[in-house]
Amino acid sequence: MPSPAPTNSCGCCGHAGWRLLGTQWGRHLRREFSYWRCAACGFVRVEPFAGYAIYDDAYYAGRGADPFVDYAAEYRDYRQTDREIEFADVSRVVGRRLTERGARGEISWLDYGCGAGGLLKYLRAAGAIATGGGELPLRLAGHDVGAYADRLRTADGFSILGGDELDALPAGSFDVITLIEVIEHIPDPGTIVARCARLLRPGGVLLLTTGNFDCPVARVRGLAYRYCIPEIHVSLFCPSSLAALYARHGLTAWTTRYDGVVRFKVLKGLPAAWRPVARRVLKWPGITRLIDRAYGVSAMPSACLTT
């Protein structure tokens, strides 16, 4: 039996109308979840929210709702995983965006939802970000909760900030904020975007990646789309819902063409035995572009603060 429709308005656009898409049994929790779509912007929320307790040690070891999660390997050495492909692409995209805004001097970068710290370690090893104005030095910070956040803070020496610490920072504290596959885990995504908007400097870059629930594959597969994991992916977006969410918080949407981000999304979802062949195939730009169009990765906008 479907869960009751949400009683509050859409967190992306403020509309109050919801339409039931269907129900789905959880992969890890054997119970039924309901998918409700905003009638105005297409945002989809999952009810009921399973709670944050599902993100336990078993989850981070790949024994939870997402079997492809492996924080242990990423923390041990991100260079031995396919995530380095994604990190290099994120750095390229941010560098190009900073070039467009004419950035100079030190770049303050917050990785929101830094997980096992792979991106932070990649950026620290690089030491700077390449822009049209040269190599700009980086000042790094992360935000997350749990055991890996503690390790990154105490053993690795990163500035890992809690929510209260972020809220205590002055407005405009960061030039760049990355939200890499984070927002789909949050039942109230507007809270995160509002916090990020406050923390961005004018001209600042919010680079956000998440699944596209209006891509061709998702339209064909419906709730059988592999991104539908109702225990953990509780907020599902399309380009219009993300753009509406940004606009509500004073941000301007922008799009870019991804490459390594697309390749990593493919590799992550494959069995380990298939990945060596897939890595070779994905080196062909035409193949990556076809996959990008099918899954709508580059169609999902990021945002900037223009005021």
VOBA-1610 file (N, C-alpha, C; in pm, whole numbers, padded with zeros to 5 digits, always signed):
BEGIN
Met+00085-00120+00000Met+00000+00000+00000Met+00089+00125+00000Pro+00060+00223-00087Pro+00145+00342-00094Pro+00146+00421+00037Ser+00259+00483+00064Ser+00265+00576+00176Ser+00181+00699+00143Pro+00131+00769+00245Pro+00053+00891+00218Pro+00135+00994+00141Ala+00069+01075+00061Ala+00136+01180-00014Ala+00201+01279+00083Pro+00313+01339+00045Pro+00376+01440+00130Pro+00277+01553+00161Thr+00283+01601+00282Thr+00192+01708+00324Thr+00252+01846+00300Asn+00383+01854+00282Asn+00446+01984+00258Asn+00468+02005+00109Ser+00499+02126+00072Ser+00519+02159-00068Ser+00655+02111-00117Cys+00673+02113-00248Cys+00798+02068-00309Cys+00913+02157-00264Gly+01022+02094-00220Gly+01139+02170-00175Gly+01216+02234-00287Cys+01188+02196-00411Cys+01259+02255-00525Cys+01188+02379-00579Cys+01057+02370-00598Cys+00986+02480-00663Cys+00874+02541-00578Gly+00837+02476-00466Gly+00734+02529-00379Gly+00593+02488-00415His+00575+02411-00522His+00442+02365-00563His+00389+02263-00462Ala+00256+02258-00446Ala+00197+02171-00343Ala+00135+02043-00399Gly+00143+02022-00529Gly+00078+01905-00588Gly+00173+01789-00609Trp+00133+01669-00565Trp+00215+01549-00579Trp+00137+01441-00653Arg+00209+01364-00735Arg+00147+01254-00809Arg+00225+01125-00780Leu+00153+01020-00747Leu+00218+00892-00716Leu+00271+00828-00845Leu+00400+00801-00849Leu+00460+00731-00962Leu+00446+00581-00948Gly+00455+00533-00825Gly+00448+00389-00801Gly+00518+00353-00671Thr+00524+00225-00645Thr+00589+00176-00524Thr+00698+00076-00562Gln+00788+00057-00470Gln+00901-00033-00494Gln+00946-00092-00361Trp+00980-00221-00362Trp+01037-00283-00244Trp+01186-00250-00236Gly+01233-00225-00116Gly+01373-00195-00095Gly+01462-00312-00129Arg+01586-00281-00165Arg+01684-00386-00194Arg+01744-00442-00065His+01757-00356+00034His+01824-00394+00158His+01725-00406+00274Leu+01631-00315+00280Leu+01524-00319+00378Leu+01400-00375+00311Arg+01351-00485+00359Arg+01238-00550+00294Arg+01108-00485+00338Arg+01085-00368+00278Arg+00961-00296+00298Arg+00930-00217+00172Glu+00810-00165+00162Glu+00766-00096+00042Glu+00786+00055+00058Phe+00833+00117-00050Phe+00853+00262-00054Phe+00770+00320-00169Ser+00727+00445-00150Ser+00646+00513-00251Ser+00724+00628-00312Tyr+00706+00648-00442Tyr+00770+00755-00516Tyr+00664+00859-00553Trp+00684+00982-00506Trp+00591+01092-00531Trp+00660+01199-00615Arg+00599+01236-00726Arg+00656+01335-00817Arg+00583+01469-00804Cys+00662+01578-00797Cys+00604+01712-00800Cys+00541+01736-00937Ala+00416+01783-00937Ala+00345+01803-01062Ala+00399+01921-01141Ala+00479+02007-01078Ala+00527+02126-01147Ala+00667+02110-01204Cys+00765+02067-01121Cys+00905+02068-01167Cys+00963+01929-01190Gly+00892+01823-01151Gly+00941+01688-01176Gly+01026+01627-01067Phe+01050+01701-00958Phe+01125+01645-00845Phe+01050+01525-00788Val+01125+01421-00750Val+01065+01300-00694Val+01122+01276-00555Arg+01033+01252-00461Arg+01077+01218-00325Arg+01024+01081-00288Val+01102+01011-00207Val+01069+00875-00164Val+01014+00881-00022Glu+00905+00810+00000Glu+00845+00801+00133Glu+00825+00654+00170Pro+00847+00614+00295Pro+00901+00696+00403Pro+01054+00705+00394Phe+01113+00803+00462Phe+01257+00815+00470Phe+01310+00706+00563Ala+01406+00627+00515Ala+01457+00513+00592Ala+01544+00555+00709Gly+01593+00678+00710Gly+01676+00724+00820Gly+01825+00710+00791Tyr+01905+00785+00863Tyr+02049+00787+00840Tyr+02122+00669+00904Ala+02053+00593+00987Ala+02119+00477+01050Ala+02160+00372+00948Ile+02101+00378+00828Ile+02136+00281+00725Ile+02280+00297+00677Tyr+02338+00415+00701Tyr+02477+00440+00660Tyr+02572+00394+00771Asp+02576+00264+00788Asp+02661+00205+00892Asp+02789+00150+00830Asp+02869+00082+00909Asp+02996+00029+00859Asp+02975-00070+00745Ala+02868-00148+00753Ala+02840-00245+00647Ala+02812-00172+00515Tyr+02738-00061+00521Tyr+02710+00016+00400Tyr+02839+00063+00336Tyr+02929+00121+00415Tyr+03052+00178+00360Tyr+03148+00070+00310Ala+03123-00054+00348Ala+03205-00165+00299Ala+03140-00236+00181Gly+03027-00182+00131Gly+02960-00243+00017Gly+02868-00358+00051Arg+02829-00369+00178Arg+02739-00476+00219Arg+02603-00422+00258Gly+02571-00303+00208Gly+02444-00240+00239Gly+02357-00225+00117Ala+02281-00116+00112Ala+02186-00096+00002Ala+02255-00073-00131Asp+02377-00022-00129Asp+02453+00000-00253Asp+02576-00089-00251Pro+02574-00200-00326Pro+02686-00295-00320Pro+02814-00243-00386Phe+02806-00129-00457Phe+02924-00078-00527Phe+03001+00027-00447Val+02954+00057-00327Val+03026+00149-00240Val+03147+00077-00180Asp+03260+00144-00181Asp+03381+00086-00120Asp+03467+00197-00063Tyr+03427+00247+00052Tyr+03502+00355+00115Tyr+03641+00309+00158Ala+03651+00184+00198Ala+03780+00135+00247Ala+03887+00147+00139Ala+03857+00106+00016Ala+03954+00114-00092Ala+03985+00259-00126Glu+03882+00346-00128Glu+03906+00486-00160Glu+03992+00552-00052Tyr+03965+00522+00073Tyr+04043+00583+00180Tyr+04187+00532+00177Arg+04203+00403+00148Arg+04338+00345+00147Arg+04423+00406+00037Asp+04368+00418-00084Asp+04443+00478-00195Asp+04348+00501-00311Tyr+04297+00623-00323Tyr+04202+00656-00429Tyr+04262+00632-00567Arg+04396+00635-00579Arg+04461+00618-00710Arg+04446+00477-00763Gln+04414+00383-00675Gln+04394+00245-00717Gln+04249+00215-00750Thr+04164+00317-00751Thr+04024+00301-00786Thr+03993+00384-00910Asp+03874+00363-00965Asp+03834+00440-01084Asp+03790+00582-01049Arg+03783+00616-00922Arg+03738+00750-00884Arg+03837+00858-00929Glu+03963+00821-00950Glu+04059+00921-00996Glu+04016+00981-01130Ile+03948+00901-01213Ile+03897+00951-01341Ile+03794+01062-01315Glu+03707+01039-01220Glu+03606+01138-01184Glu+03670+01263-01126Phe+03765+01246-01035Phe+03828+01361-00969Phe+03900+01451-01070Ala+03968+01389-01165Ala+04039+01467-01267Ala+03941+01549-01350Asp+03825+01492-01380Asp+03724+01562-01459Asp+03664+01678-01380Val+03635+01653-01253Val+03582+01759-01167Val+03681+01876-01160Ser+03809+01844-01144Ser+03911+01949-01138Ser+03917+02027-01268Arg+03907+01957-01380Arg+03909+02023-01512Arg+03791+02119-01527Val+03670+02071-01491Val+03550+02152-01507Val+03556+02276-01417Val+03598+02256-01292Val+03606+02369-01201Val+03711+02470-01249Gly+03825+02419-01296Gly+03929+02509-01345Gly+03881+02593-01461Arg+03806+02532-01552Arg+03753+02608-01665Arg+03652+02713-01619Arg+03571+02677-01520Arg+03472+02772-01470Arg+03539+02888-01398Leu+03643+02860-01320Leu+03717+02965-01253Leu+03786+03057-01353Thr+03831+03001-01464Thr+03891+03082-01571Thr+03789+03181-01626Glu+03666+03133-01646Glu+03561+03219-01701Glu+03529+03336-01609Arg+03540+03315-01478Arg+03509+03424-01384Arg+03632+03507-01350Gly+03747+03473-01411Gly+03868+03550-01390Gly+03925+03539-01251Ala+03918+03419-01191Ala+03964+03398-01054Ala+04114+03423-01042Arg+04154+03478-00928Arg+04294+03502-00898Arg+04319+03466-00752Gly+04444+03437-00720Gly+04481+03412-00582Gly+04439+03275-00532Glu+04439+03258-00401Glu+04407+03128-00339Glu+04259+03096-00358Ile+04231+02969-00388Ile+04094+02921-00407Ile+04054+02838-00286Ser+03950+02881-00218Ser+03898+02804-00104Ser+03792+02707-00155Trp+03809+02579-00121Trp+03727+02471-00180Trp+03672+02385-00068Leu+03540+02370-00063Leu+03471+02283+00032Leu+03415+02164-00042Asp+03457+02043-00002Asp+03395+01921-00055Asp+03288+01877+00044Tyr+03163+01905+00009Tyr+03049+01878+00096Tyr+03004+01734+00074Gly+03012+01653+00180Gly+02988+01510+00166Gly+03113+01442+00115Cys+03225+01469+00185Cys+03356+01427+00134Cys+03383+01278+00148Gly+03296+01205+00219Gly+03308+01060+00224Gly+03441+01012+00278Ala+03507+00928+00201Ala+03637+00874+00241Ala+03752+00966+00206Gly+03723+01083+00152Gly+03826+01184+00132Gly+03905+01175+00004Gly+03858+01097-00093Gly+03935+01080-00216Gly+03958+01210-00290Leu+03853+01293-00305Leu+03870+01418-00378Leu+03963+01513-00302Leu+03948+01519-00171Leu+04036+01605-00093Leu+04182+01562-00110Lys+04207+01432-00107Lys+04344+01383-00122Lys+04396+01411-00264Tyr+04311+01396-00364Tyr+04350+01425-00502Tyr+04389+01572-00514Leu+04307+01661-00458Leu+04335+01804-00468Leu+04458+01844-00388Arg+04476+01782-00272Arg+04595+01814-00193Arg+04721+01769-00265Ala+04716+01652-00330Ala+04832+01605-00406Ala+04862+01698-00523Ala+04756+01752-00587Ala+04776+01846-00698Ala+04833+01978-00648Gly+04787+02021-00532Gly+04839+02143-00471Gly+04783+02272-00527Ala+04725+02265-00647Ala+04673+02385-00712Ala+04571+02342-00817Ile+04496+02439-00866Ile+04400+02414-00972Ile+04443+02491-01096Ala+04441+02424-01211Ala+04485+02488-01335Ala+04373+02573-01392Thr+04402+02701-01416Thr+04307+02793-01478Thr+04379+02869-01587Gly+04303+02949-01663Gly+04365+03031-01765Gly+04458+03136-01707Gly+04441+03164-01576Gly+04528+03259-01510Gly+04648+03195-01445Gly+04668+03065-01468Gly+04781+02994-01410Gly+04736+02895-01305Glu+04832+02843-01232Glu+04805+02747-01125Glu+04770+02824-00997Leu+04647+02808-00950Leu+04603+02880-00832Leu+04606+02786-00710Pro+04667+02829-00600Pro+04676+02743-00482Pro+04540+02717-00420Leu+04530+02606-00349Leu+04403+02563-00291Leu+04408+02564-00139Arg+04298+02606-00079Arg+04275+02589+00065Arg+04154+02498+00078Leu+04173+02379+00135Leu+04073+02273+00130Leu+04002+02255+00263Ala+03874+02219+00254Ala+03796+02179+00370Ala+03694+02075+00324Gly+03646+01996+00417Gly+03546+01896+00386Gly+03435+01898+00489His+03325+01836+00452His+03214+01819+00546His+03158+01679+00530Asp+03147+01608+00640Asp+03080+01479+00644Asp+03068+01440+00790Val+03003+01327+00814Val+02990+01276+00950Val+03035+01131+00952Gly+03062+01079+01069Gly+03096+00938+01080Gly+03244+00912+01092Ala+03278+00783+01089Ala+03414+00738+01118Ala+03517+00792+01019Tyr+03483+00798+00891Tyr+03581+00844+00793Tyr+03608+00993+00809Ala+03507+01070+00846Ala+03529+01211+00873Ala+03629+01229+00986Asp+03615+01148+01091Asp+03708+01155+01204Asp+03850+01118+01159Arg+03863+01016+01076Arg+03996+00976+01028Arg+04060+01086+00944Leu+03981+01146+00857Leu+04035+01251+00771Leu+04083+01370+00854Arg+04012+01395+00962Arg+04049+01508+01048Arg+04172+01476+01132Thr+04174+01360+01196Thr+04279+01330+01293Thr+04402+01266+01230Ala+04381+01170+01139Ala+04495+01098+01082Ala+04552+01165+00958Asp+04468+01236+00883Asp+04512+01292+00755Asp+04527+01444+00757Gly+04484+01506+00865Gly+04510+01648+00881Gly+04424+01742+00800Phe+04308+01696+00754Phe+04219+01783+00679Phe+04129+01863+00773Ser+04086+01977+00728Ser+03986+02055+00799Ser+03849+01999+00764Ile+03793+01917+00854Ile+03662+01857+00832Ile+03564+01926+00926Leu+03469+01996+00869Leu+03380+02084+00945Leu+03244+02020+00963Gly+03191+02026+01084Gly+03055+01982+01109Gly+02954+02086+01064Gly+02826+02049+01070Gly+02723+02141+01026Gly+02721+02271+01104Asp+02735+02263+01235Asp+02736+02384+01317Asp+02856+02473+01283Glu+02969+02410+01255Glu+03088+02487+01219Glu+03069+02559+01085Leu+03006+02490+00990Leu+02977+02555+00862Leu+02883+02674+00880Asp+02782+02656+00963Asp+02685+02763+00984Asp+02745+02882+01058Ala+02853+02857+01130Ala+02920+02966+01202Ala+03017+03045+01113Leu+03049+02992+00996Leu+03141+03063+00906Leu+03074+03187+00847Pro+03154+03287+00813Pro+03096+03404+00747Pro+03039+03366+00610Ala+02940+03440+00567Ala+02889+03421+00431Ala+03000+03445+00331Gly+02996+03370+00221Gly+03096+03388+00115Gly+03232+03334+00151Ser+03237+03222+00224Ser+03366+03168+00269Ser+03437+03085+00163Phe+03367+03041+00057Phe+03428+02948-00037Phe+03408+02993-00182Asp+03515+02971-00260Asp+03508+02993-00404Asp+03443+02876-00476Val+03465+02755-00424Val+03416+02632-00487Val+03355+02543-00380Ile+03238+02488-00409Ile+03178+02383-00326Ile+03141+02269-00419Thr+03187+02149-00385Thr+03149+02030-00463Thr+03050+01946-00382Leu+02948+01900-00452Leu+02847+01809-00397Leu+02840+01689-00492Ile+02927+01593-00471Ile+02940+01481-00565Ile+02856+01364-00515Glu+02744+01338-00584Glu+02656+01226-00549Glu+02618+01230-00401Val+02571+01345-00357Val+02531+01364-00217Val+02382+01395-00205Ile+02332+01485-00288Ile+02200+01544-00264Ile+02087+01442-00275Glu+02108+01334-00350Glu+02003+01232-00361Glu+01981+01156-00231His+02074+01169-00137His+02062+01100-00008His+01988+01182+00097Ile+01952+01306+00064Ile+01900+01400+00162Ile+01750+01421+00141Pro+01667+01398+00244Pro+01522+01414+00225Pro+01478+01559+00209Asp+01558+01654+00257Asp+01526+01796+00242Asp+01643+01865+00171Pro+01655+01846+00039Pro+01773+01897-00032Pro+01785+02049-00029Gly+01673+02119-00008Gly+01679+02264-00003Gly+01766+02314+00110Thr+01774+02239+00219Thr+01858+02279+00332Thr+02004+02286+00293Ile+02051+02185+00218Ile+02190+02183+00175Ile+02218+02295+00076Val+02130+02311-00022Val+02154+02413-00124Val+02151+02553-00062Ala+02063+02575+00034Ala+02059+02705+00102Ala+02190+02730+00176Arg+02242+02628+00242Arg+02370+02643+00314Arg+02483+02672+00216Cys+02486+02598+00107Cys+02593+02619+00008Cys+02583+02757-00055Ala+02461+02803-00083Ala+02443+02936-00143Ala+02496+03044-00048Arg+02474+03028+00080Arg+02523+03127+00176Arg+02675+03125+00183Leu+02734+03008+00170Leu+02879+02994+00186Leu+02957+03031+00060Leu+02890+03042-00055Leu+02960+03076-00178Leu+02988+03226-00187Arg+03106+03259-00239Arg+03138+03398-00272Arg+03070+03436-00403Pro+03045+03564-00425Pro+02992+03606-00557Pro+03083+03555-00669Gly+03022+03490-00767Gly+03098+03426-00873Gly+03141+03285-00838Gly+03109+03242-00716Gly+03151+03109-00671Gly+03083+02997-00747Val+03146+02880-00743Val+03104+02765-00820Val+03050+02656-00729Leu+02930+02610-00755Leu+02874+02491-00689Leu+02867+02382-00795Leu+02956+02284-00784Leu+02954+02173-00880Leu+02884+02055-00814Leu+02770+02018-00870Leu+02683+01915-00813Leu+02660+01806-00916Thr+02679+01681-00875Thr+02643+01569-00962Thr+02541+01481-00891Thr+02447+01432-00967Thr+02345+01340-00917Thr+02281+01274-01037Gly+02207+01168-01015Gly+02142+01097-01125Gly+02033+01182-01191Asn+02008+01157-01319Asn+01906+01228-01396Asn+01785+01136-01413Phe+01677+01169-01341Phe+01558+01083-01344Phe+01469+01111-01464Asp+01515+01201-01552Asp+01441+01227-01676Asp+01525+01195-01799Cys+01631+01115-01781Cys+01713+01076-01895Cys+01641+00969-01976Pro+01683+00944-02100Pro+01615+00843-02182Pro+01608+00705-02116Val+01716+00662-02053Val+01714+00530-01988Val+01613+00527-01874Ala+01609+00632-01792Ala+01515+00636-01680Ala+01370+00640-01729Arg+01345+00711-01839Arg+01208+00717-01890Arg+01161+00579-01938Val+01252+00502-01993Val+01217+00367-02039Val+01204+00270-01922Arg+01295+00277-01827Arg+01302+00180-01718Arg+01207+00211-01602Gly+01169+00337-01586Gly+01082+00373-01475Gly+01149+00343-01341Leu+01075+00284-01249Leu+01130+00255-01117Leu+01228+00138-01120Ala+01240+00072-01233Ala+01343-00032-01248Ala+01479+00028-01284Tyr+01484+00159-01305Tyr+01610+00229-01331Tyr+01705+00202-01214Arg+01829+00172-01245Arg+01921+00124-01141Arg+01952+00229-01035Tyr+01925+00356-01064Tyr+01949+00462-00965Tyr+01842+00461-00856Cys+01731+00391-00880Cys+01623+00385-00781Cys+01659+00284-00673Ile+01713+00334-00564Ile+01745+00255-00446Ile+01677+00326-00330Pro+01553+00292-00299Pro+01470+00378-00213Pro+01519+00396-00071Glu+01601+00304-00022Glu+01653+00321+00114Glu+01751+00438+00123Ile+01823+00467+00014Ile+01929+00568+00021Ile+01912+00682-00079His+01854+00656-00195His+01831+00761-00294His+01688+00811-00276Val+01673+00909-00188Val+01541+00951-00142Val+01494+01079-00210Ser+01582+01144-00285Ser+01546+01264-00362Ser+01600+01246-00503Leu+01511+01246-00600Leu+01550+01221-00739Leu+01518+01345-00822Phe+01614+01383-00907Phe+01607+01511-00976Phe+01610+01493-01127Cys+01562+01596-01194Cys+01579+01613-01338Cys+01634+01754-01358Pro+01675+01791-01478Pro+01730+01926-01498Pro+01638+02039-01451Ser+01508+02028-01477Ser+01417+02136-01440Ser+01402+02149-01289Ser+01402+02037-01217Ser+01388+02046-01071Ser+01513+02103-01006Leu+01631+02067-01058Leu+01754+02125-01004Leu+01760+02276-01031Ala+01723+02316-01152Ala+01724+02458-01185Ala+01628+02535-01096Ala+01511+02477-01068Ala+01415+02542-00979Ala+01470+02554-00838Leu+01537+02449-00791Leu+01597+02451-00658Leu+01703+02559-00646Tyr+01788+02570-00747Tyr+01891+02674-00744Tyr+01826+02813-00740Ala+01728+02835-00825Ala+01666+02968-00835Ala+01604+03010-00702Arg+01548+02915-00628Arg+01486+02949-00499Arg+01588+03002-00399His+01715+02969-00422His+01818+03008-00327His+01919+03106-00388Gly+01877+03174-00493Gly+01958+03282-00548Gly+02075+03237-00632Leu+02073+03114-00680Leu+02180+03061-00762Leu+02137+03055-00908Thr+02235+03060-00996Thr+02210+03051-01140Thr+02262+02917-01192Ala+02179+02844-01262Ala+02218+02713-01315Ala+02312+02729-01434Trp+02406+02636-01447Trp+02491+02628-01565Trp+02523+02482-01593Thr+02547+02452-01718Thr+02576+02314-01757Thr+02716+02305-01817Thr+02769+02187-01814Thr+02900+02160-01870Thr+02896+02021-01932Arg+02995+01991-02012Arg+03006+01857-02067Arg+03107+01778-01986Tyr+03061+01670-01929Tyr+03149+01583-01851Tyr+03207+01473-01938Asp+03318+01419-01892Asp+03382+01305-01958Asp+03416+01199-01853Gly+03512+01231-01766Gly+03551+01135-01663Gly+03440+01103-01566Val+03353+01200-01538Val+03238+01174-01450Val+03148+01068-01512Val+03127+01078-01644Val+03044+00978-01714Val+03110+00841-01708Arg+03238+00837-01738Arg+03308+00708-01739Arg+03307+00644-01602Phe+03326+00724-01496Phe+03324+00665-01363Phe+03187+00609-01328Lys+03080+00680-01364Lys+02946+00631-01334Lys+02923+00494-01399Val+02975+00476-01520Val+02961+00346-01587Val+03044+00240-01514Leu+03169+00271-01489Leu+03259+00171-01428Leu+03214+00130-01290Lys+03162+00226-01213Lys+03120+00195-01076Lys+03012+00087-01074Gly+02923+00088-01171Gly+02812-00005-01171Gly+02839-00138-01237Leu+02964-00164-01276Leu+02998-00290-01343Leu+03067-00386-01247Pro+03049-00516-01267Pro+03128-00612-01191Pro+03277-00591-01217Ala+03358-00620-01118Ala+03503-00594-01129Ala+03564-00663-01250Ala+03516-00781-01286Ala+03574-00856-01397Ala+03552-00787-01531Trp+03448-00704-01541Trp+03418-00637-01668Trp+03493-00505-01685Arg+03545-00451-01578Arg+03598-00314-01583Arg+03720-00297-01672Pro+03815-00390-01678Pro+03930-00367-01767Pro+03891-00346-01913Val+03796-00426-01961Val+03749-00409-02099Val+03673-00278-02112Ala+03589-00246-02014Ala+03510-00124-02019Ala+03600+00000-02021Arg+03709-00003-01945Arg+03800+00112-01945Arg+03854+00139-02084Arg+03888+00033-02158Arg+03941+00049-02294Arg+03833+00103-02387Val+03712+00049-02376Val+03603+00092-02463Val+03569+00239-02438Leu+03570+00280-02310Leu+03529+00416-02275Leu+03632+00521-02314Lys+03749+00478-02360Lys+03847+00575-02409Lys+03805+00634-02543Trp+03709+00570-02610Trp+03658+00624-02736Trp+03557+00734-02704Pro+03587+00860-02742Pro+03496+00970-02707Pro+03353+00949-02754Gly+03335+00890-02871Gly+03200+00869-02922Gly+03116+00780-02833Ile+03179+00677-02775Ile+03107+00588-02684Ile+03065+00663-02559Thr+03157+00742-02504Thr+03125+00818-02383Thr+03013+00917-02409Arg+03014+00981-02526Arg+02908+01078-02559Arg+02771+01009-02570Leu+02768+00891-02630Leu+02641+00818-02641Leu+02587+00782-02503Ile+02675+00737-02415Ile+02633+00703-02279Ile+02586+00828-02206Asp+02658+00937-02227Asp+02620+01064-02163Asp+02480+01104-02204Arg+02448+01093-02332Arg+02313+01130-02377Arg+02209+01034-02321Ala+02241+00906-02314Ala+02145+00807-02266Ala+02111+00828-02119Tyr+02212+00865-02040Tyr+02191+00880-01896Tyr+02179+01027-01853Gly+02196+01119-01946Gly+02173+01260-01916Gly+02265+01318-01811Val+02390+01273-01805Val+02482+01320-01702Val+02512+01469-01720Ser+02553+01507-01840Ser+02590+01647-01864Ser+02469+01739-01870Ala+02349+01683-01880Ala+02228+01766-01881Ala+02192+01819-01743Met+02251+01761-01638Met+02218+01803-01501Met+02301+01926-01466Pro+02236+02038-01437Pro+02310+02162-01415Pro+02378+02168-01279Ser+02489+02238-01275Ser+02548+02285-01151Ser+02502+02430-01133Ala+02569+02507-01045Ala+02519+02641-01018Ala+02635+02735-00983Cys+02607+02864-00991Cys+02702+02965-00947Cys+02625+03078-00881Leu+02695+03155-00801Leu+02635+03271-00736Leu+02678+03394-00814Thr+02580+03460-00875Thr+02613+03570-00966Thr+02596+03708-00904Thr+02547+03714-00780Thr+02526+03845-00717Thr+02625+03867-00605
//
